[in-house]
Amino acid sequence: MDFINPHSIPNGASMMNKKTRRLSPVLFLLLLAPPVLLHAGLEVRVIKGPDDLPAKFSSFAQKGDFFLSDGEFYALLGGSPRRIVTSANYPYGNAMGSLLGFVPARENISGDLNIGSPVVRVEEKTRHIVYSTIKPVETGPEAVFEATGYFEDKSGRTAEIKTTYIFYPGQGRIDIASTIVNTGQAAFEDLNYSLFIDTYNRFHFSPYHDKKFPHLNFRVYQKKGHDLGWISFSPAEKAQTRRPGRLAPGEKFELRGALLVEDSDIDLLGKIYHILEIQPAEASIAIEKADDDWLELTVRDVQTSAVFYRRILESAGSKKILLPPGLYRVQASFFPALAEEMLEVKVDRENSVRLVNPPLGTLKIKIRNSQGEAVLGKVSFLGISPTRSPYFRPDNPIETGRSYEGFKNSCFPGEEGLEIKLPPGSYLASASCGPEYSVDQKAIEVVVGENGELVFVIDRVVKTPGLVSFDPHLHTTRSDGTPSIPERIRSVVAEGIEVIAATDHNTVTDYFPDLKKLGLEKKLAVLPGNEITTPDVIHFNSYPLEIRPNEPMNGAINSASDEAGQLFAESRKKNPAAIIQVNHPRAGDLGYFNNLNLDPETAATALPGLSLEFDLLEVLNGPYYFSSNQSSIEDWFHLLNRGYYFPIVGSSDSHGIDRGEPGYSRTYIMYSGGEANNLDLQSFLQSLKKGRSFVTNGPLLALLVNGRASLGDTISVKGGRVDIQAQAWSAPWVEIGEVRLVLNGERRIIFPLNGAGRKAEEFRQEISLTLAEDTSICLEALGRRTMFPVLQSLSRTGEFEGGTIPYAITNPVFVDVDGNGRFDPPRQEKIRLVSASGKNRKMILR
């Protein structure tokens, strides 16, 4: 696809060109003029207020935008520069010269779009260019608008960008062509040019396949009340390929495509296939089910699994669709059951298939401890071949406008239990409640009808006195997460998490109304927060925040900046008491340390934009140790060795639930105050900022030096003599393989373990050392076996290093040997800020 979706592109910093501040003469005259009729039957007007637009048509419209109507379709073009927040709250795209709405001409139908801003990526830096002018152009029976913008960078490269929108009256079609011309003296190398797109609904399909269906380069979006389609007329390229790559002085590169809208999907597909000169055939799909719940219908090519149709249907019945001749696999997801049939489609014959929701078995499930008390955990079901894993009903993506969980096989029984329905077959059922509890697994067979009651028994087998579990990084449908807030709350309680920070992108999310409605305010404390997300610069959390419902995004700061230091300062100004936590610092171009080129060998150098005005560093993001997390931990050691102490945290950064479980990883904080709605916030935050904590995806750790100094403390000793007490423990399903003492970033002492046959892992060791210099002491644990199926993500590589291996590491105890009362790091040199080209960036992939 030529256009880029905000959730699949490399992140990029927005750039407001100085020329956008000048109002073009043509636009100035139009603002003064009455409504303009460019052609018979097509009205174009410069809007002056809300009354100039159909009801609910666009929430982005402002005075000066262009409204077009041919009586059958409405469209809106942005006439002034302003940032538009994307569906995930990212600062991408700009209204100026962009298409902001396109719908069938009906009342009370939302047409919100954000399509057309130029995106230039060069030398691993993405810039969103703002058009300088937008003006109508007289060319014939169609209405034509032309937007012009300019690119210039510090290396002296310049380019002119022109994007043309052609509106075809009565056709529900807008052709878009965009060119970038190198107007400078130097060539662009490794250039990628595209146009931004956000349809404000992520539910879509595309049959494109680079080998079998390269000519079907289109995408269809199902929106509330209508359907939207995009056809690319430019040759598709493989992922990671830069287009055009090299652009010499005077050369130009062009993108071409068509945006289409219709009331129904069959009309839209008919229009698409007509434009592509493909003769489709009509197919009839009969769907039978007993209830009126919504379902998902998907049609895939048998050979490639390319998706030729995908739709949320509000009810069963007969559905007619268009398909090119071929052999397809037709599926209906009834949640949790799936029906599938093969369908061969031919022209000039009846093509039909029938899908029936299969009969289900009913099962009452409960989770109890050994004393018979209810445990608010989760139960996951994995199908034992040939039985499929169930797919429990997610939130309707057409209602939320978001993606939904592609894998959902867990449920959360309440105190009274939960009645569920499952397709007949055999399953491995697992009950769990986080790393402090045992796991109960049962192989079961479900048959049609009543299957009685299934009781799981799990117990708290790991003691955590004086510790509270905290996940400071989570997402919901309020940004780019898939769970709703209620589902997110149920999921974190079921993983034994006691405190969370609500950190949707660039908005302050309020969980409390849902928390109270669920009756779980005594189980969970929620700190309102925000993940300030600035493309190609930084992602960082700020919490706890004041919820300001009368301000945009509940009071979130404007994240559009190229300087992390400026964002830190604005965050502190607005919420002086909030903590600032830098997230996933080595996660590709989401990573702050990657983007600022922090030297990964010793942290000796970085680019001049590096600011260290933050409080905490997230070194475990998600459950995988062998990933960019490992690099982040090494960065942290290097920073400690140069005298920069940022207490570490572990987070799940969970955007889903199953295969993205919350609480893995998490942070355990030494804290002895009240819980949930009685949380002693000041005491909690003080412990967090001091580093009286450790991070983990399962194992638990304790470290004591000379019987009194614990995590985050500094202790002075004479002669360098220290007595170290190290402890590691875990539930039986979290197997610890070795425990390490880390001295000034070096794993100096390793204790191998063999936990086979034990009820629970437990390691205790006392060791005396004589230190020759001031030393930071950390304790680390690493496992040898993955935590599947409690954590359902399989090894990404099929090897040990690709799996969810148990891992934990503490914040340090600082030992002052020379007696000056402070920790003197082994490297006295601070980070040098040096200029370097993008080609020299040391990018670590996520």
Secondary structure, 3 states (H helix, E strand, C coil): CCEECCCCCCCCEEECCHHHHCCCHHHHHHHHCCCEEEECCEEEEECCCHHHCCCCCCCCCCCCCEEEECCCEEEEECCCCCECCCCCCCCCCECCCCEEEEEECCCCCCCEEEEEEEEEEECCEEEEECCCEEEEEECCCCEEEEEEEEEECCCCCEEEEEEEEEEECCCCEEEEEEEEEECCCCCEEEEEEEEEEECCCCCEECCCECCCECCCCEEEEEECCEEEEEEECCCCCCCCCCCEEEECCCCEEEEEEEEEEECCHHHHHHHHHHHCCCCCEEEEEEEECCCCCCEEEEEEECCCCCEEEEEEECCCEEEEEEECCEEEEEEEECCCCEEEEEEEECCCCCEEEEEECCCCEEEEEEEECCCCCECCCEEEEEECCCCCCCCCCCCCHHHHCCCCCCCCCEECCECCEEEEEECCEEEEEEEECCCCECCEEEEEEECCEEEEEEEEECCECCCCCCEEEEECCECCCCCCCCCCHHHHHHHHHHCCCCEEEECCECCCCCCHHHHHHCCCCCCCEEEECEEEEECCCEEEEEECCCCCCCCHHHHCCCCCCCCHHHHHHHHHHHCCCCEEEECCCCCHHHCHHHHCCCCCCCCCEECCCCCCCCCEEEEEECCCCCCHHHHHHHHHHHHHHCCCCCCEEEECCECCCCCCCCCCCEEEEECCCCCHHHCCHHHHHHHHHHCCEEEECCCEEEEEECCCECCCCEEECCCCEEEEEEEEEECCCCCEEEEEEEECCEEEEEEECCCCCCCCEEEEEEEEEECCCCEEEEEEEEECCCCCCCCCCCCCCCCHHHCCCCEEEECCEEEECCCCCCCCCCCCCCCEECCCCHHHCCCCCC
